[in-house]
Amino acid sequence: MSHVIGRRRRGLVLAGALSAATALALTACGGPTVGGSSSDSSASAEATDWSQVEPADEITFWSNHPGQSQDTEQQLIDAFTAESGITVNLVTAGANYDEVAQRFQAASQSDEMPDAVIASDVWWFRYHLNDQIMPLDDVLEYLDADADDFQPALYGDYEYDDQHWAVPYARSTPLFYYNKDMWTAAGLPDRGPETWAELQDWSTQLTAQVPDGGSPFGLSTGPSWGAWWFENMIWGQGGEYSDGFDVTLDTDEAVAGGQFLSDLFHGVDGVNNGAPVATVSATDSMADFSSGLIASTIGSTGSLKGALDSASFEVGTAFLPDGPDGGGSPTGGTGVAISSSSTPEKQLAAAMFLNFLTNTENTATFSQATGYMPVRTSAVESDTMKAVYDQFPQFRTAVDQLGEKARSQDYIRVFVPGADALLNTAIEQIVLEGTDPASAFESITPQLETAYRENVEPYL
């Protein structure tokens, strides 16, 4: 497959170090084919004269409350209602991004559609191709929403056909979390490992500190997660999922990334006395970390507040480790989009809500409550955030990593329906079943190529 970005994607901003995980993952490869042209919904939205629209007095917002943020979301909603007079019905539409997306897809065939909806890193582009969300540029300009104040690359992650289809909201990078008490007991420096090799070197000392059944390092797998953190590891070996839309999992470098992963979970001579460095968490590695079962893990920045609240030890945070060829940190998380099927009155009210939800003060408040990154440049060094950095320096790690280590994700994961789930399948084969990495990658490559050819290529 030798396809590159088509002419219609000239507006798609992936440049810079800060691109989010803009994927289209399905929970199964056999999902419905993406259909329809974006031109109809785009033209319809652009034709709206917002000055002639009276905002609705009630809208519905579907969320999964990222970072255990339901109380914070409700507080912000109450403040918005007090200011605008607009009621926002907050609906728990799923336990995670995928569940919200599945419900949103199903709702397109009913009258249950929300007015504003979580548009996660692995779903927003599919919403757009299915004509389920509207472009936001005109309505935000009408509201004087100062879209230029969004962190440019985070806002640019939602750009396609010279339009933005969501605003950044609960945005994150994966972070390296470590148990400072175990680190001290092991005689290690108070910092995360700069490289994966360094973590391997430290693993014997850490093994002596963890309880029975624990490990120096632990991870969770699953759709929207496994293929996110593994990008750091495959990049660190000089590999990548794809070059543009060309799948490159058969390269020596990509296979080396898979072999490194296998060695972590199955052991290798000369490291930790041949025992595995890492274990797989049955449900949530952050829960295992907070309970003291594992000495370190990778978790979203959005998990930081929960870890600080629940851990009985001092939590350390660090950039993701490098491999022999560097690495980098993918950004991710979610934005919020507006349903294209809502009335103009509800769309305008929803846009007012999105502007309020992500303004300088409120993005700082949300970041303070959850650990997600502030999405406005004006908020990064605001008094609220400076107070957070002073009290919890761990929060600063995510902001610094965003500027120093973040890297655009590989296209095959972020724009192809089913790709995220397929990549995670290969990762789980390697980690859980001990499958040879080359074989695991070979088994999914034809499916990735078919998913691209059927679900993306016709619309570029």
Backbone torsions as a table, in degrees:
resi	resn	phi	psi	omega
1	MET	NA	123.2	-174.0
2	SER	-120.8	21.9	-175.7
3	HIS	-74.0	144.6	173.9
4	VAL	-120.1	-179.8	-177.6
5	ILE	-61.4	129.7	-177.5
6	GLY	-77.3	169.9	-176.5
7	ARG	-62.0	-33.1	-177.5
8	ARG	-68.3	-14.5	-179.1
9	ARG	-94.7	18.5	-177.2
10	ARG	-59.2	-26.8	-178.5
11	GLY	-88.6	-3.3	-175.4
12	LEU	-75.5	116.5	-176.1
13	VAL	-95.7	110.2	172.1
14	LEU	-119.2	0.3	-174.7
15	ALA	-71.6	164.3	-178.8
16	GLY	85.6	173.6	-173.4
17	ALA	-85.9	-0.2	-166.7
18	LEU	-120.0	46.3	179.0
19	SER	-86.3	138.8	-179.8
20	ALA	-83.4	171.4	179.3
21	ALA	-79.9	78.8	-176.0
22	THR	-85.1	74.4	-175.3
23	ALA	-100.6	172.8	179.2
24	LEU	-122.8	36.0	-166.2
25	ALA	-63.0	142.1	168.9
26	LEU	-108.7	156.7	178.1
27	THR	-76.1	-14.4	174.4
28	ALA	-145.8	149.6	-176.6
29	CYS	-68.6	-20.2	-175.9
30	GLY	-85.8	22.1	179.9
31	GLY	-68.6	172.4	-177.6
32	PRO	-65.3	148.7	177.7
33	THR	-69.4	137.4	175.1
34	VAL	-63.2	132.6	-178.1
35	GLY	-136.8	166.8	174.5
36	GLY	88.6	156.0	175.5
37	SER	-101.0	146.0	179.2
38	SER	-77.0	-9.2	-170.3
39	SER	-65.1	-38.2	-176.6
40	ASP	-64.7	-51.3	-178.6
41	SER	-66.6	-36.6	179.7
42	SER	-63.3	-47.4	-178.9
43	ALA	-63.6	-38.8	-179.7
44	SER	-62.8	-45.1	-178.7
45	ALA	-67.3	-39.9	-179.2
46	GLU	-66.0	-26.2	-177.0
47	ALA	-80.1	-9.8	-177.7
48	THR	-70.4	127.9	173.8
49	ASP	-91.3	95.7	-172.3
50	TRP	-65.0	-24.1	179.7
51	SER	-67.2	-17.5	179.6
52	GLN	-99.4	7.3	-176.7
53	VAL	-107.2	133.0	174.8
54	GLU	-96.8	123.6	-177.0
55	PRO	-63.8	143.1	177.6
56	ALA	-64.5	156.9	-180.0
57	ASP	-94.2	3.3	178.7
58	GLU	-156.2	133.8	176.4
59	ILE	-137.6	169.3	179.3
60	THR	-121.0	135.4	179.9
61	PHE	-121.1	120.4	176.8
62	TRP	-95.1	128.3	-178.8
63	SER	-145.1	158.9	168.6
64	ASN	-105.3	7.1	178.5
65	HIS	57.9	62.4	-176.0
66	PRO	-57.4	141.0	-178.9
67	GLY	67.4	31.3	-179.9
68	GLN	54.0	48.6	-169.4
69	SER	-102.1	13.7	-173.6
70	GLN	-57.1	-45.4	179.9
71	ASP	-63.5	-41.4	179.4
72	THR	-66.1	-43.2	176.9
73	GLU	-58.2	-43.3	-178.4
74	GLN	-66.1	-37.5	177.4
75	GLN	-62.8	-42.4	178.7
76	LEU	-67.4	-37.7	177.2
77	ILE	-63.4	-44.3	179.2
78	ASP	-60.6	-40.0	178.5
79	ALA	-66.5	-38.6	177.7
80	PHE	-64.5	-43.5	179.0
81	THR	-62.5	-41.6	179.0
82	ALA	-62.6	-34.6	-177.9
83	GLU	-81.6	-39.7	-170.8
84	SER	-105.0	-20.8	-173.0
85	GLY	80.5	4.0	-178.5
86	ILE	-94.9	126.3	176.9
87	THR	-83.6	134.4	176.9
88	VAL	-118.4	116.4	177.6
89	ASN	-86.2	110.5	-179.0
90	LEU	-86.3	118.2	-176.9
91	VAL	-113.3	128.7	171.3
92	THR	-77.9	98.7	-172.0
93	ALA	-92.4	1.4	178.6
94	GLY	167.5	165.9	-179.4
95	ALA	-84.2	-14.8	-179.6
96	ASN	-153.8	179.4	-176.0
97	TYR	-61.2	-41.5	-177.4
98	ASP	-63.9	-41.1	-179.6
99	GLU	-66.0	-39.1	176.0
100	VAL	-62.5	-44.0	-178.6
101	ALA	-62.8	-43.1	179.1
102	GLN	-61.9	-41.2	179.4
103	ARG	-67.6	-38.5	179.1
104	PHE	-65.4	-40.1	177.0
105	GLN	-62.1	-44.9	-179.1
106	ALA	-66.7	-34.2	-177.2
107	ALA	-69.0	-18.5	-179.7
108	SER	-64.2	-17.6	177.5
109	GLN	-98.2	11.8	-176.7
110	SER	-138.6	-172.7	177.3
111	ASP	-104.0	23.5	-176.6
112	GLU	-93.5	3.7	-171.8
113	MET	-58.3	136.7	174.2
114	PRO	-77.5	171.8	175.5
115	ASP	-93.8	-35.3	173.7
116	ALA	-127.7	142.9	-173.8
117	VAL	-146.6	144.1	171.5
118	ILE	-56.6	129.5	180.0
119	ALA	-123.5	87.7	-166.9
120	SER	-74.1	171.2	-180.0
121	ASP	-57.8	-24.7	-177.6
122	VAL	-108.2	14.9	-177.7
123	TRP	-139.5	-21.7	-168.5
124	TRP	-59.8	-38.1	-174.9
125	PHE	-69.1	-34.3	175.3
126	ARG	-65.1	-42.1	174.9
127	TYR	-53.3	-45.4	-178.9
128	HIS	-63.1	-48.7	-177.9
129	LEU	-64.7	-25.3	177.6
130	ASN	-89.3	8.5	178.9
131	ASP	59.9	32.3	-177.9
132	GLN	-94.6	-15.5	-178.9
133	ILE	-129.1	158.8	-174.9
134	MET	-106.4	153.6	173.1
135	PRO	-70.6	147.2	-169.5
136	LEU	-107.8	-11.0	-169.9
137	ASP	-58.0	-48.0	-175.8
138	ASP	-64.8	-44.9	-176.4
139	VAL	-71.0	-34.3	176.9
140	LEU	-69.2	-36.7	176.3
141	GLU	-64.5	-41.8	178.0
142	TYR	-59.8	-36.1	-178.5
143	LEU	-84.6	1.4	-174.7
144	ASP	52.0	49.1	-173.4
145	ALA	-79.7	-3.2	178.9
146	ASP	53.9	56.8	179.5
147	ALA	-62.1	-21.6	178.5
148	ASP	-65.5	-17.2	-179.9
149	ASP	-82.8	-14.2	172.3
150	PHE	-61.1	144.2	173.0
151	GLN	-54.5	118.4	-164.7
152	PRO	-52.7	-46.3	-176.9
153	ALA	-71.0	-31.1	179.1
154	LEU	-68.6	-41.0	175.4
155	TYR	-70.4	-38.6	179.9
156	GLY	-64.0	-21.3	177.7
157	ASP	-59.7	-23.6	-176.8
158	TYR	-102.3	18.3	-176.4
159	GLU	-96.6	132.2	177.6
160	TYR	-155.6	138.0	-178.6
161	ASP	53.4	40.9	176.8
162	ASP	61.8	24.0	177.2
163	GLN	-134.5	151.7	173.7
164	HIS	-102.2	135.2	-171.4
165	TRP	-111.7	2.2	175.0
166	ALA	-163.9	165.9	171.0
167	VAL	-112.4	147.0	178.5
168	PRO	-67.7	144.3	-174.7
169	TYR	-137.0	-81.5	-179.4
170	ALA	-102.8	82.8	-172.3
171	ARG	-102.2	144.0	-170.1
172	SER	-147.7	165.9	163.6
173	THR	-127.3	157.1	169.0
174	PRO	-72.3	140.7	177.9
175	LEU	-120.4	156.0	171.3
176	PHE	-90.7	120.5	178.2
177	TYR	-105.3	138.3	176.7
178	TYR	-140.3	150.9	-179.3
179	ASN	-84.8	107.1	-174.8
180	LYS	-64.4	-32.9	179.3
181	ASP	-64.0	-45.2	178.3
182	MET	-66.5	-38.2	178.2
183	TRP	-59.3	-45.1	-179.5
184	THR	-65.1	-44.8	179.7
185	ALA	-62.5	-30.6	179.3
186	ALA	-83.0	-3.7	179.9
187	GLY	75.1	26.7	-177.4
188	LEU	-96.6	155.3	176.6
189	PRO	-65.6	151.7	-177.5
190	ASP	-80.8	73.7	176.8
191	ARG	-164.7	163.1	173.2
192	GLY	-76.3	163.4	177.3
193	PRO	-67.7	135.7	178.9
194	GLU	-74.3	-27.6	178.9
195	THR	-134.4	160.5	175.3
196	TRP	-65.6	-33.1	177.3
197	ALA	-61.8	-35.7	178.8
198	GLU	-67.3	-40.2	175.8
199	LEU	-61.1	-41.5	177.6
200	GLN	-61.4	-39.5	178.5
201	ASP	-63.9	-34.6	-177.9
202	TRP	-83.4	-9.7	-167.6
203	SER	-63.4	-35.5	179.9
204	THR	-63.9	-43.2	178.3
205	GLN	-64.1	-37.7	-179.1
206	LEU	-74.1	-34.0	179.1
207	THR	-58.1	-33.4	179.9
208	ALA	-70.6	-13.9	-176.3
209	GLN	-100.7	-19.7	-175.0
210	VAL	-86.9	153.5	178.4
211	PRO	-71.8	170.1	176.4
212	ASP	-56.6	135.4	-178.4
213	GLY	87.4	-6.3	179.4
214	GLY	-94.2	-173.3	-177.8
215	SER	-160.1	162.8	177.1
216	PRO	-62.6	-27.2	-173.6
217	PHE	-149.4	141.3	178.8
218	GLY	-140.0	154.2	-179.8
219	LEU	-142.7	155.7	168.9
220	SER	-104.1	154.9	172.2
221	THR	-119.5	179.3	178.1
222	GLY	133.4	159.3	177.0
223	PRO	-55.9	145.5	-178.7
224	SER	70.0	5.6	-176.5
225	TRP	-133.4	-60.3	-173.3
226	GLY	-56.9	-46.4	-178.1
227	ALA	-74.5	-9.5	176.3
228	TRP	-78.4	-58.8	-177.5
229	TRP	-69.0	-27.9	-178.1
230	PHE	-68.8	-20.9	177.6
231	GLU	-57.0	-39.5	177.5
232	ASN	-58.2	-40.2	-176.1
233	MET	-73.9	-41.8	-179.8
234	ILE	-70.5	-37.5	174.2
235	TRP	-61.8	-38.5	-177.6
236	GLY	-64.0	-21.0	176.4
237	GLN	-97.6	6.0	179.7
238	GLY	87.4	6.1	-180.0
239	GLY	-99.6	-178.9	176.4
240	GLU	-162.7	160.6	178.4
241	TYR	-66.9	-37.6	-176.1
242	SER	-157.7	158.2	170.5
243	ASP	-109.0	104.0	-165.6
244	GLY	63.1	-125.6	176.1
245	PHE	-100.0	6.2	175.8
246	ASP	-80.5	118.8	178.5
247	VAL	-68.3	131.0	-175.6
248	THR	-124.2	29.7	-178.5
249	LEU	-74.3	-7.3	179.1
250	ASP	-93.7	1.9	179.4
251	THR	-75.0	155.9	178.0
252	ASP	-58.6	-37.3	-177.2
253	GLU	-68.8	-41.0	177.8
254	ALA	-64.9	-43.2	178.8
255	VAL	-63.7	-35.4	176.5
256	ALA	-62.6	-36.7	175.1
257	GLY	-62.6	-43.6	176.7
258	GLY	-64.2	-36.9	179.7
259	GLN	-68.8	-39.0	175.6
260	PHE	-59.1	-44.0	178.0
261	LEU	-60.4	-45.0	179.4
262	SER	-60.2	-43.8	-179.6
263	ASP	-61.7	-37.8	178.8
264	LEU	-58.8	-42.7	-171.6
265	PHE	-95.6	-14.6	-177.3
266	HIS	-121.6	-4.7	176.5
267	GLY	89.5	153.6	179.2
268	VAL	-152.0	146.2	-179.7
269	ASP	-57.8	136.9	176.3
270	GLY	89.7	-2.3	179.7
271	VAL	-126.4	124.2	176.8
272	ASN	53.1	40.0	-179.5
273	ASN	56.7	30.3	179.1
274	GLY	82.8	-5.2	179.4
275	ALA	-83.4	155.5	177.3
276	PRO	-59.7	142.5	173.5
277	VAL	-80.5	-31.8	-170.6
278	ALA	-122.4	154.2	173.0
279	THR	-128.0	158.0	177.1
280	VAL	-95.0	128.8	176.9
281	SER	-77.9	139.0	-177.7
282	ALA	-63.1	-37.4	-178.8
283	THR	-127.9	-59.6	-171.0
284	ASP	-141.9	114.8	-179.4
285	SER	-66.2	-28.6	177.8
286	MET	-66.2	-35.1	176.1
287	ALA	-66.6	-42.1	177.1
288	ASP	-63.3	-38.9	178.6
289	PHE	-65.3	-48.4	-177.5
290	SER	-63.5	-28.3	179.3
291	SER	-82.3	-8.8	179.8
292	GLY	88.7	10.3	-179.4
293	LEU	-74.6	-34.9	178.4
294	ILE	-121.9	150.8	-174.6
295	ALA	-83.8	-21.9	-178.0
296	SER	-158.6	163.8	179.4
297	THR	-163.0	173.9	167.1
298	ILE	-107.5	130.1	176.8
299	GLY	-141.4	162.2	176.1
300	SER	-67.6	151.2	170.8
301	THR	-58.6	-27.0	178.4
302	GLY	-68.7	-10.9	177.1
303	SER	-92.2	-3.3	-172.1
304	LEU	-63.9	-47.8	-177.6
305	LYS	-61.1	-41.9	178.6
306	GLY	-62.7	-40.2	179.3
307	ALA	-66.2	-42.7	178.8
308	LEU	-63.7	-35.8	-179.1
309	ASP	-73.9	-35.3	-170.1
310	SER	-99.6	-22.1	-177.0
311	ALA	-75.9	141.9	177.5
312	SER	-91.8	5.9	-179.3
313	PHE	-127.2	171.0	178.5
314	GLU	-78.8	127.1	-177.6
315	VAL	-91.0	129.6	173.2
316	GLY	-105.0	148.2	175.9
317	THR	-128.5	149.4	-178.4
318	ALA	-152.7	164.7	172.7
319	PHE	-62.1	155.7	172.9
320	LEU	-61.8	141.2	-179.3
321	PRO	-66.3	158.0	176.1
322	ASP	-93.8	157.1	168.2
323	GLY	-101.4	-168.6	179.7
324	PRO	-59.2	-29.1	-179.7
325	ASP	-110.9	31.3	179.6
326	GLY	90.0	-128.7	-178.2
327	GLY	159.8	-100.9	-177.9
328	GLY	110.9	167.3	-177.5
329	SER	-124.0	121.9	174.4
330	PRO	-74.8	142.3	171.5
331	THR	-89.4	165.6	-177.8
332	GLY	-163.9	-148.5	-178.5
333	GLY	93.4	-149.9	-172.1
334	THR	-141.7	155.2	168.0
335	GLY	-112.3	-171.4	175.0
336	VAL	-128.9	134.3	-179.1
337	ALA	-119.6	168.4	179.1
338	ILE	-115.8	134.2	-177.2
339	SER	-66.8	132.8	178.1
340	SER	-72.8	-17.0	-178.3
341	SER	-89.8	-6.9	176.8
342	SER	-71.4	158.7	177.1
343	THR	-70.4	156.9	176.9
344	PRO	-55.6	-34.5	179.5
345	GLU	-63.6	-44.1	178.4
346	LYS	-72.3	-34.5	177.7
347	GLN	-63.6	-41.1	178.9
348	LEU	-66.0	-43.2	177.3
349	ALA	-62.3	-39.8	178.8
350	ALA	-65.2	-39.3	178.1
351	ALA	-64.4	-39.9	175.5
352	MET	-60.5	-39.9	178.9
353	PHE	-66.4	-44.7	179.4
354	LEU	-61.2	-40.4	178.4
355	ASN	-62.6	-42.5	179.3
356	PHE	-68.2	-44.0	-176.6
357	LEU	-60.3	-32.0	-173.7
358	THR	-111.7	15.0	179.7
359	ASN	-70.5	174.0	-172.5
360	THR	-55.3	-49.8	-177.4
361	GLU	-66.4	-43.5	-173.4
362	ASN	-77.3	-32.4	175.5
363	THR	-68.4	-33.0	174.8
364	ALA	-67.0	-41.0	177.8
365	THR	-62.6	-44.3	-179.8
366	PHE	-64.7	-42.0	178.2
367	SER	-62.9	-42.9	178.7
368	GLN	-60.2	-37.1	-175.9
369	ALA	-81.1	-24.0	-170.3
370	THR	-122.2	-32.2	-172.1
371	GLY	100.6	-6.6	174.1
372	TYR	-67.8	158.8	-176.4
373	MET	-77.2	143.0	172.5
374	PRO	-65.5	132.1	-172.8
375	VAL	-93.9	-4.9	176.0
376	ARG	-104.2	135.3	178.1
377	THR	-62.2	-32.6	-179.4
378	SER	-69.3	-16.4	-177.8
379	ALA	-89.7	-21.8	-172.2
380	VAL	-58.8	-41.9	179.8
381	GLU	-111.2	27.5	177.4
382	SER	-70.9	163.4	179.6
383	ASP	-59.9	-37.6	179.4
384	THR	-61.7	-47.6	-178.4
385	MET	-70.2	-36.4	177.6
386	LYS	-61.9	-38.0	176.8
387	ALA	-64.6	-37.4	177.5
388	VAL	-65.6	-45.6	-179.7
389	TYR	-60.1	-39.6	-179.1
390	ASP	-65.4	-41.5	-177.5
391	GLN	-80.4	-38.9	-177.6
392	PHE	-130.2	85.9	-177.8
393	PRO	-61.5	-16.9	177.3
394	GLN	-59.6	-31.3	180.0
395	PHE	-63.4	-31.2	-177.1
396	ARG	-67.8	-28.8	-177.3
397	THR	-56.3	-44.8	-177.3
398	ALA	-63.7	-42.2	-179.3
399	VAL	-66.3	-42.0	180.0
400	ASP	-67.3	-40.8	179.5
401	GLN	-63.9	-36.3	178.6
402	LEU	-56.4	-42.4	-177.9
403	GLY	-79.8	-28.9	-171.0
404	GLU	-103.4	-27.9	-168.3
405	LYS	-129.1	-10.3	-174.5
406	ALA	-67.1	148.8	-174.3
407	ARG	-144.3	143.7	178.6
408	SER	-62.6	139.5	-178.5
409	GLN	-78.7	161.1	-179.3
410	ASP	-73.0	135.1	-171.2
411	TYR	-57.0	-38.9	-172.8
412	ILE	-61.7	-31.5	177.4
413	ARG	-78.4	-39.8	-167.1
414	VAL	-91.0	-8.9	-178.7
415	PHE	-129.5	3.9	-174.8
416	VAL	-116.3	121.4	178.6
417	PRO	-56.2	129.0	178.1
418	GLY	88.9	-13.0	-174.1
419	ALA	-65.4	-43.6	-179.0
420	ASP	-59.0	-45.5	-179.4
421	ALA	-66.1	-38.9	178.7
422	LEU	-65.5	-44.5	177.9
423	LEU	-60.8	-41.4	178.0
424	ASN	-63.8	-34.9	176.3
425	THR	-59.0	-45.6	178.8
426	ALA	-64.0	-41.1	178.5
427	ILE	-61.1	-43.2	179.8
428	GLU	-68.6	-33.6	175.1
429	GLN	-61.1	-42.0	179.9
430	ILE	-67.8	-46.9	-172.8
431	VAL	-77.2	-46.1	-172.1
432	LEU	-90.0	-34.2	-173.4
433	GLU	-107.8	-8.7	-178.7
434	GLY	71.7	23.0	179.7
435	THR	-64.8	141.3	175.1
436	ASP	-57.9	128.5	-175.5
437	PRO	-55.3	-41.6	-179.6
438	ALA	-61.3	-39.7	179.2
439	SER	-69.4	-40.8	179.3
440	ALA	-61.7	-44.7	179.9
441	PHE	-68.5	-38.0	179.9
442	GLU	-63.3	-33.7	-176.5
443	SER	-69.5	-27.2	-177.4
444	ILE	-98.9	-16.9	-174.6
445	THR	-57.3	-48.2	179.2
446	PRO	-60.6	-34.4	179.5
447	GLN	-69.3	-39.1	175.7
448	LEU	-61.6	-44.0	-178.9
449	GLU	-66.1	-39.0	177.8
450	THR	-66.1	-41.9	179.7
451	ALA	-60.8	-41.6	177.1
452	TYR	-64.9	-48.3	-174.9
453	ARG	-62.2	-37.7	-176.1
454	GLU	-88.3	-32.1	-167.6
455	ASN	-112.2	-11.5	-178.7
456	VAL	-125.7	-50.1	-174.6
457	GLU	-51.7	-41.7	-178.5
458	PRO	-63.8	-17.7	-173.6
459	TYR	-108.2	6.7	178.4
460	LEU	-91.3	NA	NA
